[in-house]
């Protein structure tokens, strides 16, 4: 059991999402963020003449790493839960992983680090797509933050 899963199991209030699925998504996001950071760094270590061709890939890697990291953090918070914000953040992360995965795919044949990063992006995107329907906002504005985890289900 990962630390993410252990933390969800010890949360003192109800988290109205499947703990195993949520932990898996959070872990996929942190793995993707790490892969994207490492891929950007590896791209920067390629020969200087390759860098102009890799510039967009590096940018997409850096954006995806930041967005995945932030999304994992948002999904780890349950007190005063705001389904609208969480839903929008996951949608942004789906777009970031798709964009980065596509960018890395362009270089996957020439650079193994891009192939690995592409795979991490695809796995994170798939995991988030499975969770997204369960994060549907209710249409109600979030109330005051509380000590409980009032998940809003669609």
Secondary structure, DSSP 8 states (H G I E B T S, - for coil): --HHHHHHHH-SS---S-HHHHHHHHHHHHHHHHHHHHHHHHHHTS-HHHHHHHHHHHHHHHHHHHHHHHHHHHHT--TT--HHHHHHHHHHHHHHHHHHHHHHHTTTTT-HHHHHHHHHHHHHHHHHHHHHGGG---SS---S--SS------
